[in-house]
Amino acid sequence: MLSTLINICLYAFWISLIGGTLTLFGFRLYFVFRNHLDIKKALFVLLTPCSIGFYQTIKEHNPFTGIYRILVVLFFISTLLGSVLILYMHLELDII
């Protein structure tokens, strides 16, 4: 049972670190190309952390923004789940 929990935490960490970063960046890149933003706004949307640039430049609500928000929440939950193992190892907790 413990090995299953460790595997879940490890997979959640890698999914959120690699998959979440690349997926959300890809969505922001698609948004920039679709809306033909100028270079300054495009860099703001692409490179600002925590999707702040995306949320500040978007004005309309469409299915694309709904999917993006759902993915942000899912990757946030995955990050929290993945951080459990890292905190457990860093703090050297002896719960079991």
PAPALO-559413 format. One record per residue: residue in three letters; residue number from 1; x, y, z of N, C-alpha, C, O in turn. Coordinates in Angstrom, 1 decimal, padded with zeros to 4 digits. Layout:
N
NODE   res     n     n.c1     n.c2     n.c3    ca.c1    ca.c2    ca.c3     c.c1     c.c2     c.c3     o.c1     o.c2     o.c3
NODE   ala   NUM        X        Y        Z        X        Y        Z        X        Y        Z        X        Y        Z
...
! end
This chain:
96
NODE   res     n     n.c1     n.c2     n.c3    ca.c1    ca.c2    ca.c3     c.c1     c.c2     c.c3     o.c1     o.c2     o.c3
NODE   met     1    000.8   -001.2    000.0    000.0    000.0    000.0    000.9    001.3    000.0    000.6    002.2   -000.7
NODE   leu     2    001.9    001.2    000.8    002.8    002.4    000.8    003.5    002.6   -000.5    003.7    003.7   -001.0
NODE   ser     3    003.9    001.5   -001.2    004.5    001.6   -002.5    003.5    002.2   -003.5    004.0    003.0   -004.4
NODE   thr     4    002.3    001.9   -003.4    001.3    002.5   -004.3    001.1    004.0   -004.1    001.1    004.8   -005.0
NODE   leu     5    001.1    004.4   -002.8    001.1    005.8   -002.5    002.3    006.6   -003.0    002.2    007.7   -003.5
NODE   ile     6    003.5    006.0   -002.8    004.7    006.6   -003.3    004.7    006.7   -004.8    005.1    007.7   -005.4
NODE   asn     7    004.2    005.7   -005.5    004.1    005.7   -007.0    003.1    006.8   -007.5    003.4    007.5   -008.4
NODE   ile     8    002.0    006.9   -006.8    001.0    008.0   -007.1    001.6    009.4   -006.9    001.4    010.2   -007.8
NODE   cys     9    002.3    009.6   -005.8    003.0    010.9   -005.6    004.0    011.2   -006.6    004.1    012.3   -007.1
NODE   leu    10    004.8    010.2   -007.0    005.9    010.4   -008.0    005.3    010.7   -009.3    005.8    011.6   -010.0
NODE   tyr    11    004.3    009.9   -009.7    003.7    010.2   -011.0    003.0    011.6   -011.1    003.1    012.3   -012.1
NODE   ala    12    002.3    011.9   -010.0    001.7    013.2   -009.9    002.7    014.3   -010.0    002.4    015.4   -010.6
NODE   phe    13    003.8    014.2   -009.4    004.9    015.2   -009.4    005.4    015.4   -010.9    005.5    016.5   -011.3
NODE   trp    14    005.7    014.3   -011.5    006.2    014.4   -012.9    005.2    014.8   -013.9    005.5    015.6   -014.8
NODE   ile    15    003.9    014.4   -013.7    002.9    014.9   -014.6    002.7    016.4   -014.4    002.5    017.1   -015.4
NODE   ser    16    002.7    016.9   -013.2    002.5    018.3   -013.0    003.8    019.1   -013.4    003.6    020.2   -013.9
NODE   leu    17    004.9    018.6   -013.2    006.2    019.3   -013.5    006.4    019.4   -015.1    006.6    020.5   -015.6
NODE   ile    18    006.3    018.3   -015.7    006.6    018.3   -017.2    005.3    018.4   -018.0    005.2    019.3   -018.8
NODE   gly    19    004.3    017.6   -017.7    003.1    017.7   -018.5    002.3    019.0   -018.3    001.9    019.6   -019.3
NODE   gly    20    002.3    019.4   -017.1    001.5    020.7   -016.8    002.2    021.9   -017.4    001.5    022.7   -018.0
NODE   thr    21    003.5    022.0   -017.3    004.2    023.1   -017.9    004.1    023.1   -019.4    003.8    024.2   -019.9
NODE   leu    22    004.4    022.0   -020.0    004.3    022.0   -021.5    002.9    022.2   -022.0    002.7    022.9   -023.0
NODE   thr    23    001.9    021.6   -021.4    000.5    021.7   -021.8    000.0    023.1   -021.7   -000.6    023.6   -022.6
NODE   leu    24    000.2    023.7   -020.5   -000.3    025.1   -020.4    000.5    026.1   -021.2   -000.1    027.0   -021.7
NODE   phe    25    001.8    025.8   -021.4    002.5    026.7   -022.3    002.0    026.5   -023.8    001.9    027.5   -024.5
NODE   gly    26    001.7    025.3   -024.2    001.1    025.1   -025.5   -000.2    025.8   -025.7   -000.5    026.3   -026.7
NODE   phe    27   -001.0    025.8   -024.7   -002.3    026.5   -024.7   -002.1    028.0   -024.9   -002.8    028.6   -025.6
NODE   arg    28   -001.2    028.5   -024.1   -000.9    029.9   -024.2   -000.3    030.3   -025.6   -000.7    031.4   -026.1
NODE   leu    29    000.5    029.4   -026.1    001.1    029.7   -027.4    000.0    029.7   -028.5    000.0    030.5   -029.4
NODE   tyr    30   -000.9    028.7   -028.4   -002.1    028.7   -029.3   -002.9    029.9   -029.2   -003.4    030.5   -030.2
NODE   phe    31   -003.1    030.4   -028.0   -003.9    031.6   -027.7   -003.2    032.8   -028.4   -003.9    033.7   -029.0
NODE   val    32   -001.9    032.9   -028.3   -001.1    034.0   -028.9   -001.3    034.0   -030.4   -001.5    035.0   -031.0
NODE   phe    33   -001.1    032.8   -031.0   -001.2    032.7   -032.5   -002.6    033.0   -033.0   -002.9    033.5   -034.0
NODE   arg    34   -003.6    032.5   -032.2   -005.0    032.6   -032.6   -005.5    034.1   -032.6   -006.3    034.5   -033.4
NODE   asn    35   -005.0    034.8   -031.6   -005.5    036.2   -031.4   -004.5    037.2   -032.1   -004.8    038.4   -032.0
NODE   his    36   -003.5    036.8   -032.7   -002.5    037.7   -033.4   -002.1    038.9   -032.5   -002.3    040.0   -032.9
NODE   leu    37   -001.6    038.5   -031.3   -001.1    039.6   -030.4    000.2    040.1   -030.9    001.0    039.5   -031.5
NODE   asp    38    000.5    041.4   -030.5    001.8    042.0   -030.8    002.9    041.3   -029.9    002.6    040.6   -029.0
NODE   ile    39    004.1    041.6   -030.2    005.2    040.8   -029.6    005.3    041.1   -028.1    005.6    040.2   -027.3
NODE   lys    40    005.0    042.3   -027.7    005.1    042.6   -026.3    004.0    041.9   -025.5    004.3    041.3   -024.4
NODE   lys    41    002.8    041.9   -026.0    001.7    041.2   -025.3    001.9    039.7   -025.4    001.6    038.9   -024.4
NODE   ala    42    002.5    039.2   -026.5    002.7    037.8   -026.7    003.7    037.3   -025.7    003.5    036.2   -025.0
NODE   leu    43    004.8    038.0   -025.5    005.8    037.6   -024.5    005.2    037.7   -023.1    005.6    036.9   -022.2
NODE   phe    44    004.4    038.7   -022.8    003.7    038.8   -021.5    002.9    037.6   -021.2    002.9    037.1   -020.1
NODE   val    45    002.1    037.2   -022.2    001.2    036.0   -022.0    002.0    034.7   -021.9    001.7    033.9   -021.0
NODE   leu    46    003.1    034.6   -022.7    003.9    033.3   -022.7    004.8    033.2   -021.5    004.9    032.1   -021.0
NODE   leu    47    005.4    034.3   -021.0    006.5    034.1   -020.0    006.1    034.5   -018.6    006.9    034.3   -017.7
NODE   thr    48    004.9    035.1   -018.4    004.6    035.5   -017.0    004.1    034.2   -016.3    003.3    033.5   -016.8
NODE   pro    49    004.7    034.0   -015.1    004.4    032.8   -014.3    002.9    032.8   -013.8    002.3    033.9   -013.7
NODE   cys    50    002.4    031.6   -013.5    001.1    031.4   -012.9    000.0    031.9   -013.8   -001.1    032.2   -013.3
NODE   ser    51    000.2    032.0   -015.1   -000.8    032.3   -016.1   -001.4    033.7   -015.9   -002.5    034.0   -016.3
NODE   ile    52   -000.7    034.6   -015.2   -001.2    036.0   -014.9   -001.4    036.7   -016.2   -002.4    037.4   -016.4
NODE   gly    53   -000.4    036.6   -017.2   -000.5    037.3   -018.4   -001.7    036.8   -019.2   -002.4    037.6   -019.9
NODE   phe    54   -002.0    035.5   -019.2   -003.1    035.0   -019.9   -004.4    035.5   -019.4   -005.3    035.9   -020.1
NODE   tyr    55   -004.5    035.5   -018.0   -005.8    036.0   -017.5   -006.0    037.5   -017.6   -007.1    038.0   -017.6
NODE   gln    56   -004.9    038.3   -017.7   -005.0    039.7   -017.9   -005.4    040.1   -019.3   -006.0    041.1   -019.5
NODE   thr    57   -004.9    039.3   -020.3   -005.2    039.7   -021.7   -006.4    039.1   -022.2   -007.0    039.7   -023.2
NODE   ile    58   -007.0    038.1   -021.6   -008.2    037.5   -022.2   -009.4    038.3   -021.8   -009.6    038.7   -020.6
NODE   lys    59   -010.3    038.5   -022.7   -011.5    039.3   -022.5   -012.7    038.5   -022.7   -013.8    038.8   -022.1
NODE   glu    60   -012.7    037.5   -023.6   -013.9    036.8   -023.9   -013.9    035.4   -023.2   -012.8    034.9   -022.9
NODE   his    61   -015.1    034.9   -023.0   -015.2    033.5   -022.5   -015.7    032.6   -023.6   -016.7    032.7   -024.2
NODE   asn    62   -014.8    031.6   -023.9   -015.1    030.6   -024.9   -014.7    029.3   -024.4   -014.1    029.2   -023.3
NODE   pro    63   -015.0    028.2   -025.1   -014.6    026.9   -024.7   -013.1    026.7   -024.4   -012.7    026.0   -023.5
NODE   phe    64   -012.3    027.5   -025.1   -010.8    027.4   -024.9   -010.4    027.9   -023.5   -009.6    027.3   -022.8
NODE   thr    65   -011.1    029.0   -023.0   -010.7    029.5   -021.7   -011.3    028.5   -020.6   -010.6    028.4   -019.6
NODE   gly    66   -012.4    027.9   -020.9   -012.9    026.9   -019.9   -012.0    025.7   -019.8   -011.8    025.3   -018.7
NODE   ile    67   -011.5    025.2   -020.9   -010.6    024.1   -020.8   -009.3    024.5   -020.2   -008.8    023.7   -019.4
NODE   tyr    68   -008.8    025.7   -020.4   -007.6    026.1   -019.8   -007.7    026.2   -018.3   -006.8    025.8   -017.6
NODE   arg    69   -008.8    026.8   -017.8   -009.1    026.9   -016.4   -009.2    025.5   -015.7   -008.7    025.3   -014.6
NODE   ile    70   -009.8    024.6   -016.4   -010.0    023.2   -015.8   -008.6    022.6   -015.7   -008.3    021.9   -014.7
NODE   leu    71   -007.8    022.8   -016.8   -006.4    022.2   -016.8   -005.5    022.8   -015.7   -004.7    022.1   -015.0
NODE   val    72   -005.7    024.1   -015.4   -004.9    024.8   -014.4   -005.3    024.2   -013.0   -004.4    023.9   -012.2
NODE   val    73   -006.6    023.9   -012.8   -007.0    023.3   -011.5   -006.5    021.9   -011.4   -006.0    021.5   -010.3
NODE   leu    74   -006.6    021.1   -012.5   -006.1    019.7   -012.4   -004.6    019.6   -012.2   -004.2    018.8   -011.4
NODE   phe    75   -003.9    020.5   -012.8   -002.4    020.4   -012.6   -002.0    021.0   -011.2   -001.0    020.6   -010.7
NODE   phe    76   -002.8    021.9   -010.7   -002.6    022.4   -009.3   -002.8    021.3   -008.3   -002.1    021.1   -007.4
NODE   ile    77   -003.9    020.5   -008.5   -004.2    019.4   -007.6   -003.1    018.3   -007.7   -002.7    017.7   -006.7
NODE   ser    78   -002.6    018.1   -009.0   -001.5    017.1   -009.2   -000.2    017.6   -008.5    000.5    016.8   -008.0
NODE   thr    79    000.0    018.9   -008.5    001.2    019.4   -007.9    001.1    019.3   -006.4    002.1    018.9   -005.7
NODE   leu    80   -000.1    019.5   -005.8   -000.2    019.3   -004.4    000.0    017.9   -004.0    000.6    017.6   -003.0
NODE   leu    81   -000.6    017.0   -004.8   -000.4    015.6   -004.5    001.0    015.1   -004.6    001.5    014.3   -003.8
NODE   gly    82    001.7    015.7   -005.6    003.1    015.3   -005.8    004.0    015.9   -004.7    005.1    015.4   -004.4
NODE   ser    83    003.6    017.0   -004.2    004.5    017.7   -003.1    004.4    016.9   -001.8    005.2    017.2   -000.9
NODE   val    84    003.4    016.1   -001.6    003.3    015.3   -000.4    004.5    014.5   -000.2    005.1    014.5    000.9
NODE   leu    85    005.0    013.7   -001.2    006.1    012.9   -001.1    007.4    013.7   -000.9    008.3    013.3   -000.1
NODE   ile    86    007.5    014.8   -001.6    008.7    015.6   -001.4    008.8    016.2    000.0    009.9    016.2    000.6
NODE   leu    87    007.7    016.7    000.5    007.7    017.2    001.9    008.0    016.1    002.9    008.7    016.3    003.9
NODE   tyr    88    007.4    014.9    002.7    007.7    013.8    003.5    009.2    013.4    003.6    009.7    013.1    004.6
NODE   met    89    009.8    013.4    002.4    011.2    013.1    002.3    012.1    014.2    002.9    013.1    013.9    003.5
NODE   his    90    011.7    015.4    002.6    012.5    016.6    003.1    012.5    016.7    004.6    013.5    017.0    005.3
NODE   leu    91    011.3    016.5    005.2    011.2    016.7    006.6    011.5    015.5    007.4    011.6    015.5    008.7
NODE   glu    92    011.8    014.4    006.7    012.2    013.1    007.3    011.2    012.6    008.4    011.5    012.3    009.5
NODE   leu    93    009.9    012.7    008.0    008.8    012.3    008.9    008.8    010.8    009.1    009.1    010.1    008.1
NODE   asp    94    008.5    010.4    010.2    008.5    008.9    010.5    007.1    008.6    011.0    006.8    008.2    012.1
NODE   ile    95    006.1    008.7    010.1    004.7    008.5    010.4    004.5    007.0    010.4    003.7    006.5    011.2
NODE   ile    96    005.1    006.2    009.5    004.8    004.8    009.4    005.8    004.0    010.2    005.7    002.8    010.2
! end
